[in-house]
Every structure is written in C-alpha cells, then in structure tokens.
Amino acid sequence: MSAAEGSLFPPGSPIRTVWGHPAVLLGGGRALLLQIAHPGVARGVLEHSDFADDPFGRLQRTLAAIDRVVWGSRDEAEETAARLRSRHELVRGEGYDATDPALVLWVHATLVDTALRMHAQWVGPVPAPLADAFYAEAVQVGELFGAPRAVQPPDLVAFRAYMRAMVDELGPAIDDEQRRLAHRVLHPSVPIAADPLVLVGRLLTVGQLPRPVRDGFRLHWDLPREAALQATGLGTRLLNAPLALARRVAAA
C-alpha cells in the first residue's frame, strides 16, 4: 500500500485542495502574528523557543507537521501528531500550558482561517461545499494535534464566529512584549539583497491582518495601501480564473 493510499486524506480531498494551494503560503506572517496575539502563545514561544531569533522557523516546523499529517501515511500522521503533543507537554509556565486544548485550538484556527483567507484573496473564494468539507477535515487535524472535537467549532459558520470573537477579544489586549515579537516577524534578519522581498512580505502581512489585531500591534495601514492590496488581489484572481476553468475542464 502506498503512502497516499494509506493516508488520512486521499489525493483530491478538500484539505489537500485548499491547504495545498501555493497562495496559502502568502499568509505565513499573518498566521504567526495571529498566534502571538494570544498572550499564552506569546509567552510560550518567548520562554521555550528561539522564536525571537527565528520566528519563521517555528512556522516552518508547524507547516511541515501539517504536511506530514495531510500528505503522509496514516502511521506518519499519527507519529507526527504524537511527537508534537509530546513536545507541547514541556511548554508550560505561569499562565499558559501548550497542551491546553483552547490554546491548541487557537494556533490551529489561525492556520485554517489563513488558508481560507489567502485562497479568497489571491485565487478566489472557496466554493461553499468545498469550504465546508475542508473545514470538516481540518477538524480532524486539530483533533490529532490536541484540540478535541468537542472544543472545536462544529462547522464553518461557527468557526468564523469563533474567529471574529477571538480577534475582537485579543486585539485590544496586545501588550508591548507581543509587539516586540511581532517586530521580529516583520523585520527578520536577512541579507540586504532580500530587503525588497521582506518589504513586500511585510506589506502583505500587515494588510491581511484583521483590523483589531493590526491596531493592537500598532501597525500602520492606510487607504492607499489597502487599495493597492485589493487591486493586486483582484488582478491575481482574474489571472487565475482561466487556469481554474482549465483545471475543471481537464478533470471533467
């Protein structure tokens, strides 16, 4: 039996279709900032990781774990999730515990929400049936990582309400320590030649944050930048439309 045949999610499954689109990677910085907007996550990464020196290393490890769960064999998925849960058992301190299902849910939710948002911004809105099916499969991933099904929103409508409520709650409570972590995400140490790419990434990250979180981090944004972001998104969606149609025709 091949890895694909023995996987939790077969080829063509909704979670592979949505999470596997390259556009999702454009939301990496957004997901990181949403995560550290939670004080428990911020304290955990500050005290138990090299996040301050290598913020995207943590994201890369998280995405690699998701890749193994979604695209790997069933055994690989379960082993990966078990290792992650085991590491989380060591991440605890005053006011936080990385095994807390509510905390695991928030980290997982930032990735699910970002995947859907990036697809909508750069490719096109995920059709409702596909989005619902994607979310149902994402719940399985969250469960493996330590967020029991009972603590997760039962469907996509409830999930979006949960995200709105969390963003509204967390944004105004962001403190200076969290802002310093955000600065490291937005201003990574890179060779000078990479500065233009970092600038583009910074604009994408700031512009794609929910406003309460962006305001909580005290990140500047204005109407010209918003107009440029929306125009760029529209352009990529228009360019993608013929490609998406061709893929549907080829699959028919």
Backbone bond lengths (Angstrom), bond angles and torsions (degrees), N, CA, C in turn:
res aa  C-N    CA-C-N  psi(-1)  N-CA   C-N-CA  omega(-1)  CA-C   N-CA-C  phi
1 M - - - 1.474 - - 1.529 109.18 -
2 S 1.316 117.69 131.82 1.460 121.03 -179.62 1.512 109.87 -77.82
3 A 1.376 114.47 166.30 1.464 119.30 177.75 1.509 110.77 -59.94
4 A 1.346 116.38 -39.45 1.466 119.51 -178.66 1.513 110.89 -65.24
5 E 1.362 116.31 -40.98 1.456 120.16 -177.81 1.518 111.34 -69.15
6 G 1.350 117.34 -29.58 1.448 120.61 -178.59 1.503 113.51 -98.97
7 S 1.321 117.95 16.88 1.460 121.28 -176.29 1.523 111.35 -87.68
8 L 1.323 114.94 162.30 1.463 120.27 176.38 1.521 111.21 -67.02
9 F 1.334 115.41 -34.12 1.464 120.99 -176.03 1.530 109.15 -125.57
10 P 1.305 118.06 113.16 1.464 120.91 -175.09 1.526 112.43 -72.38
11 P 1.326 117.94 163.54 1.472 120.96 174.77 1.520 110.43 -53.13
12 G 1.339 115.43 137.75 1.454 120.40 -179.59 1.513 114.21 85.80
13 S 1.333 117.70 -0.86 1.458 120.45 179.78 1.533 109.80 -67.94
14 P 1.336 117.75 154.31 1.470 120.53 -178.15 1.520 113.61 -55.19
15 I 1.329 117.68 -40.47 1.463 118.35 -176.16 1.529 111.11 -68.42
16 R 1.327 117.16 -33.64 1.464 119.36 176.23 1.532 110.31 -71.25
17 T 1.319 116.23 -37.12 1.465 120.13 -178.64 1.516 111.55 -63.94
18 V 1.331 117.07 -44.43 1.470 120.88 -176.56 1.518 110.89 -82.82
19 W 1.325 117.37 -54.42 1.464 120.67 -175.39 1.518 111.81 -68.19
20 G 1.316 116.95 -24.05 1.448 119.76 -177.55 1.515 114.81 -84.57
21 H 1.334 117.91 -3.91 1.463 119.05 -179.50 1.535 110.14 -73.88
22 P 1.337 117.86 134.30 1.469 120.32 -178.21 1.527 113.87 -56.50
23 A 1.332 117.55 -28.35 1.466 120.21 -178.24 1.523 112.19 -61.16
24 V 1.317 117.25 -24.93 1.463 120.67 -179.24 1.524 110.77 -61.22
25 L 1.337 117.14 -30.86 1.461 120.99 -178.95 1.528 111.89 -64.39
26 L 1.326 117.20 -21.39 1.469 120.09 178.83 1.524 111.77 -68.41
27 G 1.310 117.09 -10.40 1.456 120.52 -179.76 1.515 113.68 -102.50
28 G 1.331 118.36 12.18 1.453 120.50 -177.18 1.520 113.23 -57.14
29 G 1.322 116.41 -49.06 1.462 120.15 179.77 1.509 111.89 -64.54
30 R 1.329 116.24 -38.00 1.464 120.65 178.02 1.530 110.46 -59.44
31 A 1.335 116.45 -47.62 1.459 120.29 -179.35 1.522 111.01 -60.74
32 L 1.337 116.86 -42.67 1.461 119.96 179.61 1.526 111.63 -61.25
33 L 1.329 117.31 -45.52 1.460 119.57 -178.27 1.518 111.45 -67.68
34 L 1.322 117.48 -36.99 1.459 119.38 175.29 1.526 110.41 -62.06
35 Q 1.317 117.25 -40.06 1.466 120.01 -179.38 1.519 111.48 -63.08
36 I 1.329 117.17 -47.99 1.467 118.63 -176.67 1.517 111.95 -79.14
37 A 1.326 117.93 -3.73 1.460 119.99 170.35 1.522 110.32 -67.74
38 H 1.334 116.46 -19.55 1.461 120.58 174.91 1.527 108.15 -85.51
39 P 1.323 118.76 124.91 1.473 120.03 -175.80 1.520 113.10 -61.36
40 G 1.340 118.26 -32.57 1.454 120.60 179.17 1.511 111.93 -66.72
41 V 1.331 116.77 -41.33 1.465 120.63 177.68 1.523 109.60 -67.04
42 A 1.326 116.82 -44.61 1.470 120.70 -178.71 1.518 110.86 -59.41
43 R 1.325 117.02 -45.47 1.462 119.95 -179.54 1.530 111.10 -66.33
44 G 1.314 116.61 -39.50 1.457 120.28 -179.55 1.512 112.71 -63.88
45 V 1.342 117.34 -46.43 1.465 118.90 -178.29 1.521 110.94 -71.56
46 L 1.330 116.70 -28.81 1.457 119.71 -179.85 1.526 111.13 -70.08
47 E 1.323 116.93 -38.44 1.457 121.03 -174.18 1.533 113.86 -94.58
48 H 1.329 117.53 -15.05 1.461 118.91 -172.91 1.530 113.70 -131.23
49 S 1.306 118.57 17.64 1.458 119.15 179.61 1.522 109.82 -154.14
50 D 1.332 114.59 175.43 1.469 120.55 176.83 1.519 110.16 -96.86
51 F 1.338 116.23 29.88 1.462 121.00 -175.12 1.524 112.01 -53.48
52 A 1.331 116.95 -43.43 1.467 119.80 -176.43 1.523 112.11 -60.21
53 D 1.343 116.69 -32.17 1.462 120.62 -179.64 1.525 112.93 -92.45
54 D 1.324 116.46 -27.12 1.469 120.49 -175.89 1.532 109.88 -144.81
55 P 1.339 117.32 69.21 1.467 119.40 -175.46 1.524 113.64 -61.60
56 F 1.326 116.82 -35.88 1.462 118.84 -177.54 1.529 112.26 -78.35
57 G 1.337 116.82 -15.10 1.446 119.25 173.91 1.517 110.95 -63.40
58 R 1.325 115.99 -40.47 1.468 119.96 178.10 1.518 110.29 -63.78
59 L 1.331 116.49 -44.21 1.461 119.79 178.85 1.524 110.56 -61.89
60 Q 1.320 116.20 -42.79 1.467 120.05 -179.46 1.527 110.75 -60.49
61 R 1.333 116.82 -41.28 1.466 120.08 179.39 1.522 111.27 -66.17
62 T 1.328 116.09 -39.21 1.460 119.92 178.23 1.520 110.88 -64.42
63 L 1.330 116.29 -45.84 1.465 119.75 -179.79 1.522 111.40 -66.01
64 A 1.327 116.49 -34.93 1.469 119.38 177.57 1.526 110.27 -64.23
65 A 1.337 116.17 -39.28 1.466 119.65 177.88 1.525 110.64 -64.47
66 I 1.328 116.72 -41.36 1.465 120.27 177.98 1.520 110.41 -63.40
67 D 1.321 116.42 -42.00 1.467 120.03 178.78 1.526 110.98 -58.18
68 R 1.316 116.35 -42.93 1.468 118.86 -178.51 1.525 111.56 -67.95
69 V 1.338 116.20 -33.09 1.460 119.59 178.74 1.525 110.91 -73.12
70 V 1.326 116.57 -43.73 1.470 120.91 -173.67 1.530 111.69 -80.15
71 W 1.341 117.00 -38.33 1.467 119.94 -174.30 1.529 113.56 -107.38
72 G 1.303 117.09 -12.63 1.455 119.28 -177.68 1.520 112.66 -85.15
73 S 1.325 114.93 -177.16 1.461 120.44 177.08 1.529 109.30 -72.13
74 R 1.318 115.56 165.73 1.465 119.94 178.54 1.536 110.24 -59.06
75 D 1.335 116.77 -43.64 1.464 119.76 179.13 1.523 111.36 -62.52
76 E 1.333 116.05 -42.54 1.467 119.96 179.93 1.521 110.66 -63.63
77 A 1.334 117.33 -39.92 1.463 121.47 178.99 1.521 110.65 -61.82
78 E 1.327 116.45 -46.62 1.462 119.96 -177.48 1.525 111.55 -68.68
79 E 1.336 117.12 -38.01 1.464 120.49 178.27 1.526 111.04 -67.11
80 T 1.327 116.29 -41.32 1.468 120.53 178.78 1.515 110.90 -61.96
81 A 1.327 116.42 -46.54 1.459 120.46 -179.79 1.525 111.00 -64.07
82 A 1.322 117.24 -38.92 1.467 120.62 179.36 1.519 110.83 -64.27
83 R 1.342 117.51 -41.55 1.464 120.62 178.45 1.520 110.68 -63.77
84 L 1.324 116.47 -41.08 1.461 120.09 -179.85 1.529 110.65 -64.41
85 R 1.319 116.63 -45.26 1.469 119.72 178.97 1.529 110.41 -62.47
86 S 1.330 116.59 -37.57 1.464 120.40 179.13 1.524 111.17 -64.24
87 R 1.326 116.97 -42.50 1.474 119.66 178.14 1.523 111.02 -64.27
88 H 1.316 116.48 -37.02 1.462 120.21 -178.88 1.526 112.07 -65.21
89 E 1.340 116.60 -25.77 1.459 119.29 -179.99 1.528 112.24 -63.98
90 L 1.325 116.52 -21.03 1.463 121.38 179.90 1.524 112.58 -90.45
91 V 1.325 116.29 -9.72 1.470 120.46 -175.34 1.519 108.89 -100.24
92 R 1.300 115.14 90.26 1.457 120.12 178.56 1.522 108.86 -153.12
93 G 1.308 115.91 155.80 1.453 121.75 -178.31 1.520 108.79 -173.13
94 E 1.289 114.92 -164.04 1.461 119.40 -177.25 1.533 110.57 -66.25
95 G 1.327 115.67 114.68 1.458 120.47 175.86 1.511 115.74 86.32
96 Y 1.348 118.24 4.10 1.463 118.61 179.52 1.522 110.50 -153.53
97 D 1.312 114.74 154.43 1.460 123.02 178.13 1.521 106.32 -153.79
98 A 1.334 117.23 116.25 1.468 121.02 -174.09 1.521 112.82 -66.67
99 T 1.344 117.52 -13.12 1.468 119.26 175.97 1.521 112.09 -89.94
100 D 1.319 117.20 -3.55 1.461 121.00 177.88 1.532 108.43 -60.07
101 P 1.334 118.53 119.48 1.467 119.92 -177.64 1.520 113.88 -54.23
102 A 1.333 116.73 -34.70 1.467 119.46 -179.84 1.527 110.74 -66.29
103 L 1.333 116.62 -35.72 1.460 120.64 179.60 1.527 110.26 -73.22
104 V 1.327 116.07 -42.13 1.468 120.14 176.51 1.529 109.77 -60.49
105 L 1.328 115.65 -41.98 1.469 119.58 179.41 1.521 110.66 -59.53
106 W 1.325 117.72 -43.23 1.467 119.42 -177.11 1.533 111.27 -63.40
107 V 1.321 117.46 -46.21 1.464 119.88 179.21 1.529 110.04 -60.58
108 H 1.314 116.40 -45.80 1.463 120.99 178.41 1.527 110.90 -61.58
109 A 1.318 116.29 -42.89 1.469 120.83 -177.32 1.520 112.12 -63.48
110 T 1.342 117.37 -35.06 1.470 119.13 179.57 1.516 110.67 -63.35
111 L 1.328 116.75 -33.79 1.463 120.59 -179.66 1.524 111.08 -75.70
112 V 1.320 116.64 -40.56 1.466 120.75 178.38 1.527 110.01 -64.38
113 D 1.319 116.24 -48.12 1.464 120.64 -179.23 1.524 110.86 -63.01
114 T 1.319 116.52 -41.98 1.463 120.13 -179.49 1.522 111.21 -64.36
115 A 1.332 117.23 -40.06 1.469 119.81 178.90 1.522 110.88 -59.32
116 L 1.322 117.01 -46.29 1.464 120.66 -179.59 1.527 111.23 -67.26
117 R 1.324 116.45 -40.15 1.475 120.42 -178.42 1.527 111.33 -67.78
118 M 1.319 117.30 -42.11 1.457 119.60 -179.21 1.530 110.84 -67.04
119 H 1.319 115.51 -38.29 1.468 118.78 177.56 1.521 109.64 -62.97
120 A 1.323 117.25 -43.93 1.465 120.91 -179.41 1.528 111.46 -65.53
121 Q 1.334 116.68 -38.41 1.461 120.69 -176.14 1.525 112.80 -73.56
122 W 1.353 116.21 -40.85 1.451 118.85 -168.98 1.522 114.38 -110.33
123 V 1.319 117.20 -18.54 1.465 120.84 -177.89 1.518 111.47 -116.34
124 G 1.308 115.78 -47.69 1.449 123.30 -177.63 1.514 108.01 146.73
125 P 1.329 117.33 153.71 1.466 119.64 -179.87 1.529 110.87 -55.72
126 V 1.315 116.02 138.01 1.462 120.14 175.94 1.525 107.85 -71.01
127 P 1.332 118.98 124.23 1.470 120.09 179.43 1.522 111.23 -52.40
128 A 1.320 116.22 144.00 1.461 120.95 -173.10 1.528 114.05 -52.69
129 P 1.353 119.34 -47.71 1.472 117.93 -179.94 1.524 112.67 -61.01
130 L 1.342 116.55 -39.05 1.461 120.14 179.05 1.527 110.34 -68.75
131 A 1.334 117.04 -41.03 1.460 120.69 179.78 1.524 110.77 -62.95
132 D 1.331 116.63 -42.23 1.467 120.09 178.79 1.527 110.81 -63.29
133 A 1.337 115.83 -43.19 1.463 119.96 -179.60 1.532 110.60 -68.02
134 F 1.326 116.68 -39.04 1.464 121.14 176.25 1.524 110.01 -58.86
135 Y 1.324 116.18 -45.94 1.465 118.57 -178.13 1.528 110.92 -64.46
136 A 1.318 116.98 -41.21 1.464 120.33 179.91 1.530 110.68 -59.19
137 E 1.328 116.96 -39.23 1.461 119.66 178.34 1.525 111.48 -74.51
138 A 1.336 116.67 -34.18 1.467 119.91 177.66 1.524 111.03 -63.80
139 V 1.326 117.23 -31.60 1.463 120.73 176.24 1.529 110.12 -59.39
140 Q 1.320 116.91 -38.67 1.467 120.38 178.07 1.526 111.04 -62.39
141 V 1.341 116.54 -39.89 1.460 120.41 178.46 1.525 109.86 -64.82
142 G 1.329 116.93 -45.71 1.458 120.47 178.33 1.517 112.11 -59.39
143 E 1.319 115.72 -37.48 1.466 120.57 178.84 1.526 110.48 -64.26
144 L 1.315 117.16 -42.98 1.462 120.96 178.24 1.529 111.72 -61.67
145 F 1.321 116.72 -36.43 1.458 120.64 -176.42 1.527 113.42 -81.79
146 G 1.346 117.31 -7.74 1.462 118.62 174.30 1.511 115.90 121.40
147 A 1.324 118.05 11.79 1.464 121.75 175.75 1.524 107.66 -109.65
148 P 1.318 119.27 96.48 1.461 120.89 -177.77 1.525 111.83 -53.82
149 R 1.298 115.22 149.54 1.461 120.55 -178.77 1.531 111.30 -53.62
150 A 1.321 116.57 -34.16 1.465 120.81 -176.61 1.530 112.89 -64.51
151 V 1.363 118.09 -25.92 1.465 119.60 -179.06 1.521 111.72 -93.42
152 Q 1.324 117.48 -10.00 1.461 120.46 -178.84 1.525 110.34 -88.55
153 P 1.334 117.26 145.72 1.473 119.46 174.28 1.523 109.69 -54.99
154 P 1.321 118.14 137.20 1.466 120.48 -172.05 1.523 115.33 -70.72
155 D 1.328 117.35 -23.75 1.464 120.09 -179.83 1.514 109.39 -150.05
156 L 1.314 116.05 178.99 1.462 120.55 -173.71 1.530 112.09 -67.67
157 V 1.315 117.50 -35.38 1.465 120.43 177.67 1.525 109.69 -61.28
158 A 1.325 116.39 -47.48 1.463 120.83 179.45 1.522 110.79 -66.21
159 F 1.340 116.74 -35.22 1.464 120.18 178.66 1.525 110.65 -63.21
160 R 1.313 116.88 -43.97 1.469 119.52 -179.32 1.526 110.97 -66.08
161 A 1.319 117.14 -34.99 1.462 119.94 175.79 1.536 110.07 -66.48
162 Y 1.319 116.36 -40.02 1.470 120.81 176.82 1.530 110.70 -60.70
163 M 1.326 117.71 -45.19 1.462 120.96 179.95 1.518 111.11 -61.47
164 R 1.338 116.55 -44.70 1.476 119.31 179.49 1.519 110.63 -60.37
165 A 1.326 116.82 -44.48 1.460 120.50 -178.25 1.528 111.32 -64.88
166 M 1.318 116.82 -42.17 1.460 120.31 -179.60 1.524 111.64 -66.52
167 V 1.316 116.35 -43.39 1.464 120.24 179.17 1.526 110.64 -61.47
168 D 1.318 116.39 -43.50 1.464 120.32 179.62 1.525 111.61 -65.45
169 E 1.324 116.65 -31.64 1.465 120.80 -179.58 1.522 111.97 -79.73
170 L 1.321 116.82 -44.50 1.458 120.82 -173.58 1.523 113.18 -77.17
171 G 1.332 117.05 -39.01 1.459 120.27 -174.09 1.517 114.19 -51.67
172 P 1.333 118.86 -54.86 1.474 120.15 -176.94 1.522 113.69 -67.48
173 A 1.332 118.47 -15.48 1.467 121.15 -176.25 1.526 113.20 -96.53
174 I 1.320 118.59 0.64 1.470 121.74 -179.13 1.525 110.00 -62.63
175 D 1.339 116.60 133.75 1.466 120.02 -176.97 1.533 111.48 -110.92
176 D 1.330 114.74 -177.99 1.471 119.96 -174.96 1.522 112.10 -64.75
177 E 1.311 117.13 -35.03 1.459 119.79 178.94 1.526 110.61 -62.94
178 Q 1.315 116.78 -43.00 1.459 120.73 177.23 1.523 110.87 -65.99
179 R 1.315 116.79 -34.67 1.478 119.98 178.36 1.530 110.28 -66.41
180 R 1.318 117.23 -35.31 1.470 119.55 177.96 1.526 110.09 -66.76
181 L 1.318 116.74 -39.46 1.462 119.16 176.35 1.526 110.49 -63.59
182 A 1.325 116.20 -41.39 1.459 120.17 178.92 1.524 111.02 -61.83
183 H 1.317 116.47 -36.87 1.463 120.19 179.11 1.525 110.55 -61.90
184 R 1.337 117.03 -36.17 1.454 119.44 179.21 1.530 111.52 -69.52
185 V 1.323 116.21 -32.00 1.466 119.80 176.14 1.523 110.29 -67.62
186 L 1.317 115.70 -43.10 1.461 120.66 -174.37 1.528 113.44 -82.65
187 H 1.323 117.16 -18.29 1.473 121.49 -179.43 1.525 109.94 -130.12
188 P 1.330 117.08 64.00 1.469 119.69 -178.76 1.526 111.47 -68.73
189 S 1.326 115.33 156.64 1.461 120.80 176.79 1.526 108.98 -79.50
190 V 1.317 115.93 109.83 1.465 121.66 -178.63 1.522 108.82 -138.54
191 P 1.327 117.54 160.66 1.467 119.72 174.57 1.524 110.83 -58.35
192 I 1.325 116.16 150.87 1.466 121.04 -177.94 1.529 111.13 -56.23
193 A 1.313 116.84 -34.92 1.465 120.19 -178.34 1.523 112.22 -61.47
194 A 1.338 116.58 -22.82 1.468 120.35 -178.52 1.526 112.39 -90.12
195 D 1.325 117.84 -1.66 1.462 121.05 -176.51 1.533 113.67 -54.73
196 P 1.345 119.18 -42.54 1.477 117.97 178.90 1.525 113.10 -60.40
197 L 1.328 116.73 -38.77 1.458 119.67 178.32 1.516 110.91 -67.32
198 V 1.324 116.08 -38.59 1.466 120.15 178.59 1.525 110.21 -63.71
199 L 1.322 116.56 -39.93 1.462 120.32 179.13 1.518 110.95 -62.40
200 V 1.335 116.36 -45.01 1.471 120.06 178.03 1.519 110.05 -61.80
201 G 1.330 116.23 -44.92 1.460 119.83 179.38 1.513 112.20 -61.68
202 R 1.321 116.40 -37.83 1.463 120.65 179.04 1.524 111.01 -65.02
203 L 1.327 116.30 -43.60 1.472 119.52 178.93 1.527 111.14 -64.07
204 L 1.327 116.32 -41.58 1.465 119.65 178.49 1.524 110.69 -63.19
205 T 1.321 116.00 -42.94 1.463 120.12 -177.67 1.519 111.25 -64.92
206 V 1.310 116.53 -49.86 1.470 120.07 -178.22 1.528 110.63 -63.81
207 G 1.324 116.27 -43.30 1.463 119.66 -176.60 1.511 113.86 -68.27
208 Q 1.329 117.21 -25.51 1.455 120.23 -176.12 1.525 113.45 -95.51
209 L 1.325 116.61 2.43 1.465 119.90 176.04 1.525 110.77 -77.40
210 P 1.326 117.64 147.36 1.467 119.44 170.33 1.530 109.01 -62.19
211 R 1.306 116.60 143.16 1.457 119.56 -172.96 1.533 114.22 -56.47
212 P 1.341 120.41 -43.39 1.469 118.53 -179.32 1.528 113.06 -58.68
213 V 1.326 117.20 -36.82 1.458 120.45 178.97 1.523 110.31 -74.36
214 R 1.316 117.11 -42.01 1.472 120.02 177.16 1.523 110.40 -59.16
215 D 1.318 116.80 -44.57 1.464 120.17 178.76 1.524 111.05 -65.81
216 G 1.346 116.56 -38.03 1.456 119.76 179.13 1.517 112.31 -62.58
217 F 1.315 117.12 -36.01 1.458 121.42 176.67 1.530 111.98 -81.07
218 R 1.336 116.54 -4.49 1.471 122.92 -179.47 1.532 111.54 58.32
219 L 1.325 114.42 47.45 1.462 120.84 178.97 1.516 109.76 -98.29
220 H 1.310 115.32 129.96 1.464 120.11 -176.28 1.528 111.00 -73.34
221 W 1.309 114.52 136.37 1.466 121.61 174.66 1.513 107.24 -151.25
222 D 1.340 116.88 146.38 1.457 118.98 -178.26 1.522 110.37 -143.62
223 L 1.324 116.07 176.93 1.464 120.74 -175.76 1.530 113.10 -64.52
224 P 1.332 120.31 -41.38 1.477 118.60 177.66 1.519 112.41 -60.07
225 R 1.328 117.02 -41.82 1.466 119.24 177.97 1.525 110.63 -65.32
226 E 1.315 116.23 -41.37 1.466 119.04 179.38 1.524 110.95 -63.45
227 A 1.333 116.46 -41.34 1.458 119.99 179.04 1.529 110.86 -63.16
228 A 1.335 116.52 -40.96 1.461 120.26 179.31 1.528 110.95 -65.09
229 L 1.322 116.07 -40.63 1.468 120.04 179.46 1.521 110.66 -64.06
230 Q 1.325 116.88 -45.25 1.458 119.96 -178.52 1.526 111.32 -67.59
231 A 1.336 116.92 -37.70 1.463 119.97 178.99 1.529 110.54 -65.85
232 T 1.324 116.40 -40.03 1.460 119.75 178.27 1.521 110.72 -65.20
233 G 1.333 115.91 -42.20 1.457 119.65 177.66 1.514 111.96 -61.75
234 L 1.319 116.69 -42.67 1.462 120.63 178.44 1.526 110.55 -61.49
235 G 1.323 115.86 -42.45 1.463 119.21 -179.98 1.512 112.54 -61.70
236 T 1.336 116.67 -43.31 1.466 118.90 -179.58 1.529 111.24 -68.91
237 R 1.329 116.84 -34.26 1.469 118.86 178.09 1.521 110.85 -67.08
238 L 1.340 116.53 -39.24 1.459 119.80 178.47 1.527 111.36 -66.19
239 L 1.332 115.93 -38.76 1.460 119.60 177.61 1.522 111.56 -68.10
240 N 1.317 115.75 -32.91 1.460 119.64 -176.84 1.527 112.57 -77.97
241 A 1.341 117.78 -24.41 1.467 120.61 -174.13 1.529 112.86 -55.99
242 P 1.342 120.27 -48.67 1.474 118.99 178.55 1.525 112.62 -62.71
243 L 1.345 116.46 -35.28 1.463 119.20 179.20 1.526 110.82 -66.28
244 A 1.339 115.45 -41.00 1.462 118.77 179.05 1.522 110.89 -65.23
245 L 1.329 116.73 -39.73 1.455 120.13 178.18 1.528 110.63 -63.49
246 A 1.340 116.71 -42.05 1.453 120.06 179.64 1.530 111.20 -62.32
247 R 1.348 116.86 -39.19 1.453 120.52 178.75 1.533 110.89 -64.85
248 R 1.340 116.49 -39.76 1.463 119.32 179.76 1.531 110.49 -66.57
249 V 1.336 116.57 -40.12 1.471 120.52 179.44 1.526 110.02 -64.46
250 A 1.351 115.60 -43.38 1.462 120.14 -178.70 1.540 111.16 -65.01
251 A 1.326 115.46 -32.53 1.465 118.99 -178.60 1.518 112.53 -81.10
252 A 1.353 117.26 -16.06 1.476 120.61 -176.39 1.520 111.01 -71.13
